[in-house]
Amino acid sequence: MTPSTKSTLSPAEMAEQCQVTVDTLRYYGRENLLDPVERTSGGQRRYQAGDVAWVRILRCLRATALPIRELRRFAELVKQGDDGIAERSALLQNHRTQVVKQIGELQEALELIDHKIETYAVHLDAIPAVEGTEISHSRTLNGQGATSNQL
């Protein structure tokens, strides 16, 4: 039986399924983002297999910089069932607007980084070799101009 078909998951299995750390799962629990977690007679947490999709949603929202207070609000609205759908939708629509803005800003930043890389490549290719010395185009240590093979 694979972990995804078991009725409960250990913290390690849950973390692996959700691609988060066990500490992240504990944090989500402390923040009341997860339903209360069952425990074995030995005190080990046992997550429900159905919680995997929910943690993946939480992870997605955190990865896109939804503030934790908004994440808590979203979780509260989900617990309300159908009564919270309109507000959940509005929250996600507002967040989507912010994510689109972030993507645009990151695209601009990436273009600038690419431009600088191209500029440096042109300059590196233009540096004449000193007779008897091979010029290394590898990264330098601490920006000091000395490569590891020169130290």
Steps between C-alpha positions, in 0.01 A plus 500: 500500500647840404489793743244682284247215535534455878228648717754680719853625445790543739651849519788388276263348243278806506798731458626295204159490333457877543861592423539691827695439818360344815566836668277668241221255582538579870494872421182461295349315794597773750352763268171305485536453127444126534220308662604351834738212439431159650770339710594139553506350849872583495428867424611501137298722270298320232382717211203416284585410141243759389703774669769475230302707248427766764867533599592529132255791471651664809848450356396655170351803670808548721734456201314783329545721807150495644546650848445257786206706633329460161584131499335467841196687370483272198514192725221642718286559191560146377382367836176697452417285199273649236436810712859613441522441127436860388758642739750224414459582133555871563808428710647281226415751226679776694797272558509407131530869412801525731659184353463635145669822615781297662550301181537822301752639748697174498498493119646852494764397754587190297542709186738733684700204635520348151618835361776524764612141430522579127691823573751319719542222243591758234754660736649166600548401137663838427770468771828425324707215635832596654784312338580186695191536720172330449198710593235316692137588439390309809336668796724672749517451873326776694523729198873547559608403149681186614369163394534196721772353274710813549501484882 
